[in-house]
Amino acid sequence: MAWDFSLFMRPHIKFKLNKSLDIKMAEAFLDFKCGGVDFSRGIMNVHPKLKILKSVKNKRKRKKIIKAHFDNFYKKHGGYLKNKAAEFNTEWKTVESKFLSETNKIFKGYHFHKGKYIGYLSIIDCNPRFIKDKTFQIFYFHPSGARYVVAHELLHFIFYDYAINKFPKIFKKLDTENGIFWDLAEIFNTTILSVSEFKKIHGQKNAPPYPEHKKYIPQITAFWKKTQDIDEWLLKSYEYLMTNKNTLSL
């Protein structure tokens, strides 16, 4: 297959603050559960004062409480957050070339699509990614560190683009935010980030999966060890998940 190289680029992540996005995501994740994870914990465990939101059902009141809390936090700790952004930038640069080299091997020379490639620091631990413009949020105090989070999100960006372009009949119409395609992307990340070459990049001992995906990891990881080929892995893993779709992403 011939790729349109005008759509590609070598991504260089920039880290920035975006308070308005942070507020918006806090509102969105208050009642959000996925893959066996309750994302509201990433808000309330970090900001105990926001536990009051559990008893607030009115959206306007919720937004007012969240905005006031975030305005105060950013005003008080803005300098620290800017310094963290600079730290993340320095940390990622030390492994960026190695990451892109290893990713290039996996995806057979397929490059990253053009996009903003911005990591927005967040004061909540939800860490969403935005496929269309190639941006994501990263918790400023993430326990796995910047290298792990960036590697995780960049793998999402190239994985979705590659799968859709390589096998459009299968993946083009699927939802990247839930269902089989989302399951496959998350399990792919756990599989690849557990490979020794990538462990050296992100520096973590393991790449924990979503709770609902745990029982599928052994078989899908075995597919990768056997094939070491992204195309074969995609087809085999997709077929495997399809046979178990009633127990995934309910």
C-alpha positions in Angstrom: 0.0 0.0 0.0 1.3 3.5 -0.9 1.0 6.1 1.8 0.3 9.8 1.2 3.4 11.3 2.8 2.0 14.8 2.7 -0.2 13.8 5.6 2.7 12.7 7.8 5.2 14.4 10.2 7.7 13.6 12.9 5.9 14.6 16.1 7.6 16.7 18.7 5.4 17.0 21.8 4.9 20.4 23.4 3.6 20.7 27.0 1.2 23.5 27.8 -1.4 24.6 30.4 -5.0 24.8 29.4 -7.3 25.6 32.3 -10.5 25.9 30.3 -9.9 22.4 28.9 -9.1 21.1 32.4 -12.4 22.5 33.7 -14.3 21.0 30.8 -12.8 17.5 31.3 -13.5 17.6 35.1 -17.2 18.2 34.2 -17.1 15.4 31.6 -15.4 12.8 33.8 -17.5 13.3 37.0 -19.9 10.6 36.1 -17.8 8.6 33.6 -16.9 4.9 34.0 -15.1 2.8 31.4 -13.1 -0.4 31.2 -13.7 -1.1 34.9 -12.4 2.3 36.0 -14.4 5.0 37.8 -12.8 8.2 36.5 -14.4 10.4 39.1 -11.9 9.1 41.5 -9.2 10.8 39.5 -10.9 14.0 40.4 -12.1 13.6 43.9 -9.1 11.7 45.3 -6.8 14.5 44.0 -9.2 17.3 45.2 -11.1 16.1 48.3 -13.0 19.4 48.4 -14.8 18.5 45.2 -16.4 15.5 46.9 -19.2 17.9 47.6 -20.1 17.4 43.9 -21.5 14.0 44.7 -24.6 15.6 46.1 -24.9 18.3 43.5 -27.0 17.3 40.5 -27.5 20.7 38.9 -25.0 21.1 36.1 -24.7 24.8 36.4 -23.9 24.5 40.2 -21.4 21.8 39.4 -19.7 23.9 36.8 -19.6 26.9 39.2 -18.0 24.8 41.9 -15.4 23.3 39.6 -14.5 26.6 38.0 -14.0 28.3 41.3 -11.8 25.5 42.6 -9.7 25.3 39.4 -9.4 29.1 39.2 -8.0 29.1 42.7 -5.7 26.2 42.1 -4.2 27.6 38.9 -3.8 31.0 40.5 -2.0 29.6 43.5 0.1 26.9 41.7 0.4 28.3 38.2 4.2 28.8 38.5 4.7 25.2 39.7 2.6 23.8 36.8 4.6 25.8 34.2 7.8 24.4 35.7 6.3 20.8 35.5 5.6 21.4 31.8 9.2 22.4 31.3 10.3 19.3 33.2 8.1 17.0 31.1 9.5 18.5 27.9 13.1 17.8 29.0 12.2 14.3 30.2 10.5 13.3 27.0 13.2 14.7 24.7 15.7 12.2 26.3 13.7 9.3 24.8 11.9 10.8 21.9 14.2 9.6 19.1 14.3 6.1 20.5 10.6 5.9 20.8 10.0 7.0 17.2 12.6 4.5 16.0 10.9 1.6 17.8 7.5 2.7 16.7 8.7 3.0 13.1 9.7 -0.7 13.3 6.4 -1.8 14.6 4.4 0.1 12.0 6.6 -0.8 9.1 7.7 2.8 8.2 4.2 4.3 8.6 4.6 7.7 10.1 2.5 9.8 12.4 -0.2 11.9 10.8 0.0 15.7 11.1 -1.5 17.3 14.2 -0.9 19.6 17.1 0.9 17.1 19.3 0.4 18.9 22.5 0.3 17.5 26.0 -1.9 19.7 28.2 -1.0 19.4 31.9 -4.0 18.6 34.0 -4.7 18.9 37.8 -7.0 15.8 37.6 -5.9 12.2 37.0 -8.1 11.3 34.0 -5.7 11.7 31.1 -7.9 11.7 28.0 -6.6 11.9 24.5 -8.1 13.6 21.5 -7.5 11.6 18.3 -8.5 14.2 15.7 -6.1 17.0 16.7 -3.5 14.7 18.3 -3.5 16.3 21.7 -3.9 14.8 25.2 -4.0 15.7 28.9 -1.4 14.5 31.4 -1.9 14.6 35.1 0.9 16.9 36.5 1.7 14.4 39.2 1.1 11.2 37.2 2.7 8.2 39.1 4.0 6.6 35.9 5.8 9.7 34.8 5.7 11.8 31.6 7.6 9.3 29.4 5.0 6.6 30.0 2.0 8.8 29.5 3.4 10.3 26.3 4.4 6.9 24.9 0.9 5.6 25.7 -0.9 8.5 23.9 1.4 8.6 20.9 0.9 4.9 20.4 -2.9 5.6 20.4 -2.5 8.2 17.7 -0.5 6.1 15.3 -2.3 2.9 16.1 -5.7 4.2 15.1 -4.5 5.9 11.9 -2.6 2.8 10.9 -5.5 0.4 11.5 -8.0 2.6 9.6 -5.7 3.1 6.6 -4.5 -0.5 6.5 -7.8 -2.2 7.0 -10.5 0.4 6.2 -13.2 -2.1 5.6 -12.8 -3.3 9.2 -11.9 -0.2 11.2 -13.1 2.9 9.3 -16.6 2.8 10.7 -15.7 1.7 14.2 -15.8 4.1 17.2 -12.4 5.0 18.7 -14.0 6.0 22.0 -15.7 2.7 22.9 -16.4 -0.8 21.7 -14.1 -3.3 20.1 -11.8 -0.7 18.4 -11.2 1.0 21.7 -10.6 -2.3 23.5 -8.1 -3.3 20.8 -6.2 0.0 21.1 -5.9 -0.2 24.9 -4.8 -3.8 24.8 -2.3 -3.1 22.1 -0.7 -0.4 24.3 -0.5 -2.8 27.2 1.1 -5.4 24.9 3.7 -3.1 23.3 4.6 -1.1 26.4 5.4 -4.4 28.1 8.0 -5.2 25.5 11.6 -4.7 26.9 12.5 -2.1 24.2 9.6 0.1 25.3 10.2 -0.5 29.0 13.6 1.0 28.6 11.9 4.1 27.1 9.2 4.7 29.6 11.1 3.3 32.7 8.1 1.5 34.3 8.2 -2.1 35.4 4.8 -2.9 33.8 2.0 -1.5 31.7 -1.2 -2.2 33.6 -4.3 -2.8 31.5 -7.9 -1.7 32.2 -9.5 -4.2 34.7 -12.0 -5.4 32.2 -9.1 -6.3 29.7 -6.9 -8.3 32.1 -8.2 -11.8 31.1 -7.6 -11.1 27.4 -4.0 -9.9 27.8 -2.3 -13.4 27.9 -3.8 -14.6 24.6 -3.3 -11.3 22.8 0.2 -10.9 24.1 0.9 -14.4 22.8 -0.3 -13.4 19.4 2.3 -10.6 19.3 5.1 -12.8 20.6 4.3 -15.3 17.9 3.8 -13.0 14.9 5.8 -9.8 15.7 3.8 -8.4 12.8 1.3 -5.6 13.3 -0.9 -6.6 10.4 -1.3 -10.2 11.6 -1.7 -9.1 15.1 -4.4 -6.6 14.2 -6.5 -9.2 12.4 -6.0 -12.0 14.9 -6.6 -9.8 17.9 -9.7 -8.2 16.3 -11.1 -11.6 15.5 -10.4 -12.8 19.0 -12.1 -9.9 20.6 -15.1 -10.1 18.3 -15.7 -13.7 19.6 -15.7 -12.3 23.2 -17.4 -9.0 22.5 -20.3 -9.8 24.8 -17.9 -9.7 27.8 -16.1 -6.5 26.7 -17.2 -2.8 26.8 -20.7 -3.5 28.1 
